């Protein structure tokens, strides 16, 4: 009878003791997996954040540098070409954050015949 019990694998796997061991192993495995997932997820998220932050910072820095360079060029050109009238609109232009509008002002001011020509480009976008 004992040989039959030992030989019958399905019967041994269903004993209360083995069921308890399986449940404990599953619980321990779940807890360990959950903890490993937190650690791995945190590390992966941290690394991804560094990469994304670096890329975003680099892009923002490039845009900021371009914006400042364009504004400086616009300022010099307006003062030289239009004198006091040109200097008068510089604060308005500096309040613009959209780089595409600043580029448009830069290109237009090269051939503009008046300060009003330049203002017509950006006035619709001012708050």
Backbone as a chain_set.jsonl record, in Angstrom:
{"seq": "XXXXXXXXXXXXXXXXXXXXXXXXXXXXXXXXXXXXXXXXXXXXXXXXXXXXXXXXXXXXXXXXXXXXXXXXXXXXXXXXXXXXXXXXXXXXXXXXXXXXXXXXXXXXXXXXXXXXXXXXXXXXXXX", "coords": {"N": [[0.831, -1.188, 0.0], [1.966, 1.244, 0.789], [3.978, 1.385, -1.122], [2.394, 1.756, -3.346], [1.309, 4.294, -2.77], [3.639, 5.89, -2.792], [4.499, 5.438, -5.403], [2.484, 6.617, -6.849], [2.472, 9.584, -8.113], [0.7, 11.752, -8.326], [-0.923, 11.568, -6.125], [0.861, 12.016, -3.982], [1.57, 14.68, -4.487], [-0.663, 16.044, -3.76], [-0.827, 16.129, -1.03], [-1.489, 17.628, 2.18], [0.781, 18.777, 3.426], [2.633, 19.14, 1.287], [1.098, 20.805, -0.323], [1.001, 23.062, 1.292], [3.733, 23.737, 1.311], [4.054, 24.384, -1.419], [2.337, 26.615, -1.638], [3.619, 28.406, 0.101], [6.042, 28.694, -1.232], [5.124, 29.891, -3.582], [4.11, 32.311, -2.535], [6.449, 33.395, -1.396], [7.982, 33.579, -3.721], [6.429, 35.371, -5.207], [6.603, 37.658, -3.551], [9.38, 38.116, -3.635], [9.732, 38.497, -6.384], [8.167, 40.77, -6.741], [9.556, 42.655, -5.187], [12.058, 42.613, -6.491], [11.176, 43.568, -8.925], [10.423, 46.173, -8.239], [12.915, 47.284, -7.555], [14.371, 46.889, -9.956], [12.67, 48.268, -11.698], [12.781, 50.855, -10.607], [15.521, 51.422, -10.986], [15.683, 51.258, -13.786], [13.838, 53.241, -14.501], [15.092, 55.463, -13.378], [17.467, 55.565, -14.866], [16.407, 55.891, -17.468], [15.202, 58.34, -17.044], [17.434, 59.976, -16.647], [18.616, 59.888, -19.197], [16.518, 60.908, -20.798], [16.214, 63.397, -19.568], [18.711, 64.56, -20.028], [18.714, 64.716, -22.841], [16.499, 66.396, -23.256], [17.325, 68.672, -21.843], [19.579, 69.397, -23.308], [18.435, 69.977, -25.793], [16.714, 72.088, -25.055], [18.617, 73.93, -24.166], [19.997, 74.45, -26.526], [17.964, 75.638, -28.063], [17.48, 77.893, -26.457], [19.942, 79.217, -26.624], [19.981, 79.778, -29.368], [17.739, 81.432, -29.557], [18.563, 83.636, -27.972], [20.762, 84.495, -29.475], [19.541, 85.227, -31.915], [17.856, 87.283, -30.98], [19.735, 89.17, -30.089], [20.951, 89.854, -32.51], [18.738, 90.92, -33.856], [18.17, 93.101, -32.184], [20.495, 94.741, -32.548], [20.333, 95.27, -35.289], [17.832, 96.589, -35.496], [18.291, 98.908, -33.968], [20.388, 100.081, -35.433], [19.26, 100.4, -37.997], [16.758, 101.667, -37.635], [16.944, 103.395, -35.525], [15.783, 105.224, -32.705], [13.095, 104.486, -32.932], [13.282, 101.805, -33.661], [14.59, 100.773, -31.391], [12.574, 101.078, -29.588], [10.716, 99.014, -29.967], [11.994, 96.753, -29.165], [11.663, 95.646, -26.458], [9.096, 94.509, -26.751], [9.558, 92.517, -28.643], [11.355, 90.917, -27.233], [9.672, 89.794, -25.388], [8.474, 87.715, -26.624], [8.221, 84.25, -26.816], [8.131, 82.166, -28.595], [10.116, 80.504, -30.774], [9.934, 80.224, -33.546], [8.525, 82.5, -34.37], [10.313, 84.476, -33.626], [12.385, 83.848, -35.363], [11.105, 84.479, -37.765], [10.798, 87.251, -37.462], [13.477, 87.992, -37.421], [14.279, 87.313, -40.069], [12.558, 88.963, -41.543], [13.229, 91.566, -40.68], [15.582, 92.085, -41.944], [15.043, 93.094, -44.47], [13.005, 94.883, -44.076], [11.084, 97.869, -44.412], [10.075, 99.563, -42.575], [9.407, 100.068, -39.046], [6.856, 99.327, -38.438], [6.28, 97.372, -40.331], [7.712, 95.242, -39.289], [6.497, 94.941, -36.769], [3.986, 94.06, -37.563], [4.31, 91.385, -38.007], [4.571, 90.102, -35.51], [2.675, 91.178, -33.711], [0.046, 89.942, -33.685], [0.554, 87.733, -32.076], [1.232, 88.508, -29.539], [0.445, 88.618, -26.042]], "CA": [[0.0, 0.0, 0.0], [2.883, 2.383, 0.83], [4.595, 1.451, -2.436], [1.417, 2.341, -4.262], [1.237, 5.728, -2.478], [4.878, 6.515, -3.272], [4.526, 5.311, -6.856], [1.438, 7.462, -7.425], [2.947, 10.96, -7.943], [-0.387, 12.717, -8.154], [-1.405, 11.473, -4.761], [1.834, 12.672, -3.12], [1.554, 16.115, -4.729], [-1.856, 16.628, -3.172], [-0.846, 16.031, 0.433], [-1.578, 18.946, 2.808], [2.122, 19.302, 3.667], [3.195, 19.609, 0.016], [0.305, 21.959, -0.751], [1.462, 24.191, 2.11], [5.048, 24.118, 0.793], [3.849, 25.05, -2.712], [1.751, 27.936, -1.395], [4.671, 29.241, 0.687], [6.992, 28.985, -2.31], [4.477, 30.868, -4.463], [4.074, 33.585, -1.819], [7.821, 33.897, -1.331], [8.362, 33.926, -5.093], [5.705, 36.591, -5.564], [7.208, 38.764, -2.8], [10.721, 38.352, -4.176], [9.555, 39.07, -7.718], [7.636, 42.128, -6.584], [10.663, 43.486, -4.695], [13.019, 42.743, -7.592], [10.553, 44.435, -9.926], [10.53, 47.554, -7.761], [14.315, 47.707, -7.671], [14.694, 46.966, -11.383], [11.865, 49.353, -12.27], [13.346, 52.123, -10.145], [16.803, 51.629, -11.674], [15.397, 51.518, -15.205], [13.212, 54.56, -14.572], [16.117, 56.468, -13.07], [18.363, 55.64, -16.024], [15.642, 56.497, -18.557], [15.028, 59.746, -16.691], [18.703, 60.667, -16.919], [18.777, 59.998, -20.649], [15.494, 61.843, -21.287], [16.537, 64.718, -19.026], [19.88, 65.068, -20.746], [18.295, 65.076, -24.198], [15.608, 67.562, -23.165], [18.149, 69.809, -21.433], [20.436, 69.755, -24.44], [17.568, 70.606, -26.789], [16.276, 73.377, -24.517], [19.779, 74.814, -24.168], [20.257, 74.824, -27.915], [16.91, 76.592, -28.434], [17.7, 79.127, -25.701], [21.094, 79.886, -27.225], [19.563, 80.288, -30.671], [16.828, 82.554, -29.288], [19.357, 84.775, -27.514], [21.55, 84.973, -30.608], [18.648, 85.924, -32.846], [17.411, 88.534, -30.352], [20.856, 90.108, -30.113], [21.088, 90.318, -33.89], [17.578, 91.773, -34.138], [18.378, 94.354, -31.433], [21.515, 95.546, -33.225], [19.826, 95.688, -36.589], [16.771, 97.579, -35.303], [18.894, 100.165, -33.509], [21.165, 100.667, -36.528], [18.431, 100.757, -39.153], [15.59, 102.504, -37.339], [17.244, 104.299, -34.418], [14.939, 105.197, -31.504], [11.877, 103.716, -33.238], [13.649, 100.395, -33.607], [14.869, 100.428, -29.994], [11.301, 101.127, -28.855], [9.97, 97.74, -30.074], [12.828, 95.645, -28.667], [11.034, 94.921, -25.332], [7.987, 93.686, -27.26], [10.135, 91.345, -29.304], [11.951, 90.072, -26.198], [8.611, 89.097, -24.641], [8.031, 86.577, -27.438], [8.932, 83.011, -26.477], [8.077, 81.239, -29.733], [11.325, 80.622, -31.585], [9.563, 80.387, -34.959], [8.157, 83.909, -34.581], [11.565, 85.242, -33.553], [13.075, 83.612, -36.646], [10.394, 85.247, -38.792], [11.17, 88.66, -37.251], [14.874, 88.124, -37.854], [14.336, 87.308, -41.53], [11.843, 90.129, -42.066], [13.909, 92.828, -40.363], [16.698, 92.293, -42.872], [14.588, 93.858, -45.636], [11.842, 95.708, -43.72], [11.249, 99.299, -44.704], [9.626, 100.338, -41.415], [9.193, 99.341, -37.799], [5.495, 98.77, -38.506], [6.368, 96.104, -41.086], [8.185, 94.218, -38.351], [5.461, 94.736, -35.745], [2.848, 93.321, -38.137], [4.611, 89.964, -37.946], [4.43, 89.524, -34.179], [1.58, 91.717, -32.893], [-1.041, 88.988, -33.433], [0.96, 86.686, -31.142], [1.473, 89.052, -28.213], [-0.714, 88.412, -25.158]], "C": [[0.882, 1.26, 0.0], [3.59, 2.52, -0.512], [3.642, 2.072, -3.449], [1.302, 3.851, -4.036], [2.473, 6.461, -3.012], [4.93, 6.492, -4.795], [3.502, 6.219, -7.533], [1.792, 8.933, -7.162], [1.822, 11.942, -7.68], [-0.91, 12.703, -6.731], [-0.445, 12.182, -3.807], [1.821, 14.194, -3.29], [0.35, 16.797, -4.08], [-1.901, 16.519, -1.652], [-0.876, 17.432, 1.028], [-0.2, 19.579, 3.032], [2.73, 19.872, 2.386], [2.413, 20.802, -0.53], [0.764, 23.209, -0.005], [2.829, 24.675, 1.632], [4.936, 24.877, -0.538], [3.315, 26.466, -2.521], [2.791, 28.897, -0.823], [5.683, 29.637, -0.391], [6.406, 30.031, -3.266], [4.461, 32.245, -3.821], [5.459, 34.205, -1.753], [8.297, 34.352, -2.715], [7.696, 35.218, -5.545], [6.335, 37.802, -4.869], [8.578, 39.126, -3.353], [10.63, 39.003, -5.563], [9.07, 40.508, -7.662], [8.753, 43.077, -6.153], [11.713, 43.689, -5.784], [12.478, 43.67, -8.672], [10.627, 45.898, -9.526], [11.935, 48.087, -7.969], [14.691, 47.882, -9.14], [13.939, 48.118, -12.048], [12.398, 50.721, -11.88], [14.642, 52.431, -10.889], [16.583, 51.976, -13.14], [14.789, 52.909, -15.372], [14.207, 55.675, -14.337], [17.039, 56.662, -14.267], [17.65, 56.291, -17.208], [15.444, 57.986, -18.311], [16.278, 60.563, -16.954], [18.862, 60.923, -18.412], [17.788, 61.022, -21.209], [15.79, 63.263, -20.828], [17.71, 65.353, -19.748], [19.483, 65.54, -22.142], [17.44, 66.337, -24.189], [16.406, 68.801, -22.797], [19.027, 70.313, -22.566], [19.623, 70.496, -25.509], [17.117, 71.99, -26.327], [17.419, 74.386, -24.524], [20.108, 75.319, -25.565], [19.235, 75.875, -28.373], [17.106, 77.933, -27.734], [18.858, 79.917, -26.283], [20.75, 80.5, -28.572], [18.669, 81.507, -30.505], [17.625, 83.797, -28.893], [20.204, 85.363, -28.645], [20.712, 85.742, -31.613], [18.196, 87.268, -32.275], [18.517, 89.579, -30.366], [21.038, 90.699, -31.51], [19.944, 91.265, -34.271], [17.751, 93.124, -33.456], [19.355, 95.275, -32.16], [20.997, 96.1, -34.546], [18.75, 96.773, -36.442], [17.33, 98.927, -34.879], [19.649, 100.857, -34.644], [20.285, 101.161, -37.671], [17.339, 101.77, -38.846], [15.77, 103.417, -36.122], [16.32, 104.101, -33.226], [13.656, 104.404, -31.73], [12.144, 102.214, -33.163], [13.893, 99.931, -32.177], [13.578, 100.334, -29.184], [10.555, 99.785, -28.894], [10.759, 96.53, -29.556], [12.192, 94.93, -27.467], [9.859, 94.044, -25.769], [8.52, 92.386, -27.866], [10.728, 90.391, -28.274], [10.907, 89.318, -25.379], [8.096, 87.862, -25.378], [8.874, 85.361, -27.101], [9.036, 82.046, -27.653], [9.262, 81.482, -30.67], [11.004, 80.816, -33.07], [9.194, 81.833, -35.28], [9.408, 84.785, -34.544], [12.37, 85.062, -34.838], [12.438, 84.442, -37.759], [10.73, 86.739, -38.68], [12.587, 88.9, -37.76], [14.956, 88.212, -39.379], [13.674, 88.547, -42.119], [12.626, 91.418, -41.847], [15.091, 93.106, -41.281], [16.309, 93.189, -44.045], [13.404, 94.774, -45.338], [12.13, 97.176, -44.008], [10.8, 100.169, -43.542], [9.478, 99.429, -40.201], [7.812, 98.681, -37.819], [5.443, 97.48, -39.326], [6.757, 94.96, -40.141], [7.121, 93.911, -37.307], [4.292, 93.912, -36.286], [3.052, 91.809, -38.08], [4.26, 89.387, -36.578], [3.262, 90.047, -33.354], [0.434, 90.728, -32.669], [-0.712, 87.919, -32.37], [1.26, 87.201, -29.73], [0.232, 88.846, -27.343], [-1.56, 89.669, -25.016]], "O": [[0.585, 2.227, -0.701], [3.786, 3.634, -0.998], [4.065, 2.836, -4.316], [1.207, 4.612, -4.999], [2.355, 7.529, -3.614], [5.376, 7.464, -5.405], [3.668, 6.55, -8.707], [1.451, 9.47, -6.109], [1.981, 12.871, -6.888], [-1.299, 13.744, -6.201], [-0.897, 12.887, -2.905], [2.042, 14.919, -2.32], [0.362, 18.011, -3.879], [-2.94, 16.798, -1.053], [-0.327, 18.353, 0.423], [-0.036, 20.785, 2.846], [3.283, 20.972, 2.401], [2.994, 21.706, -1.129], [0.9, 24.281, -0.595], [3.068, 25.881, 1.554], [5.624, 25.874, -0.758], [3.783, 27.404, -3.165], [2.843, 30.063, -1.212], [6.124, 30.785, -0.446], [7.108, 30.942, -3.705], [4.762, 33.24, -4.48], [5.629, 35.394, -2.019], [8.941, 35.393, -2.846], [8.325, 36.057, -6.189], [6.573, 38.834, -5.495], [8.897, 40.304, -3.519], [11.365, 39.942, -5.867], [9.509, 41.356, -8.439], [8.881, 44.176, -6.694], [12.202, 44.801, -5.981], [13.219, 44.457, -9.26], [10.865, 46.766, -10.366], [12.131, 49.187, -8.486], [15.261, 48.904, -9.522], [14.502, 48.85, -12.862], [12.463, 51.633, -12.704], [14.846, 53.549, -11.363], [17.223, 52.883, -13.672], [15.173, 53.661, -16.268], [14.174, 56.705, -15.009], [17.354, 57.792, -14.638], [18.224, 57.148, -17.88], [15.507, 58.794, -19.238], [16.204, 61.698, -17.425], [19.2, 62.029, -18.834], [18.163, 61.893, -21.994], [15.639, 64.216, -21.592], [17.697, 66.548, -20.042], [19.868, 66.628, -22.571], [17.632, 67.235, -25.009], [16.192, 69.868, -23.373], [19.191, 71.519, -22.75], [20.066, 71.507, -26.054], [17.132, 72.947, -27.101], [17.218, 75.557, -24.846], [20.457, 76.485, -25.749], [19.599, 76.875, -28.993], [16.922, 78.987, -28.342], [18.778, 81.137, -26.422], [21.178, 81.612, -28.882], [18.818, 82.497, -31.221], [17.388, 84.883, -29.421], [20.345, 86.581, -28.756], [21.13, 86.791, -32.105], [18.154, 88.27, -32.989], [18.257, 90.753, -30.629], [21.252, 91.902, -31.663], [20.163, 92.284, -34.927], [17.513, 94.168, -34.064], [19.068, 96.455, -32.361], [21.21, 97.269, -34.867], [18.758, 97.76, -37.178], [16.896, 99.968, -35.371], [19.562, 102.075, -34.799], [20.54, 102.22, -38.244], [17.023, 102.625, -39.673], [14.843, 104.13, -35.739], [16.092, 102.976, -32.783], [13.181, 103.723, -30.822], [11.32, 101.452, -32.658], [13.467, 98.844, -31.786], [13.507, 99.59, -28.206], [9.836, 99.455, -27.95], [10.237, 95.416, -29.517], [12.178, 93.699, -27.452], [9.652, 92.962, -25.22], [7.988, 91.303, -27.62], [10.614, 89.174, -28.426], [11.225, 88.311, -24.747], [7.361, 87.057, -24.806], [10.103, 85.432, -27.101], [9.934, 81.205, -27.694], [9.379, 82.546, -31.278], [11.741, 81.508, -33.773], [9.522, 82.331, -36.357], [9.545, 85.719, -35.334], [12.967, 86.015, -35.341], [13.133, 85.03, -38.587], [10.925, 87.409, -39.694], [12.856, 89.888, -38.443], [15.63, 89.091, -39.915], [14.175, 89.118, -43.088], [12.679, 92.269, -42.734], [15.547, 94.245, -41.38], [17.133, 93.948, -44.554], [12.853, 95.381, -46.256], [13.256, 97.653, -43.866], [11.094, 101.363, -43.505], [9.43, 98.204, -40.312], [7.634, 97.593, -37.271], [4.639, 96.594, -39.036], [6.198, 93.865, -40.198], [6.872, 92.746, -36.997], [3.677, 93.148, -35.542], [2.088, 91.045, -38.101], [3.707, 88.291, -36.498], [2.887, 89.407, -32.372], [-0.106, 90.673, -31.564], [-1.618, 87.281, -31.834], [1.513, 86.406, -28.824], [-0.894, 88.892, -27.838], [-2.567, 89.658, -24.309]]}, "num_chains": 1, "name": "protein.A"}
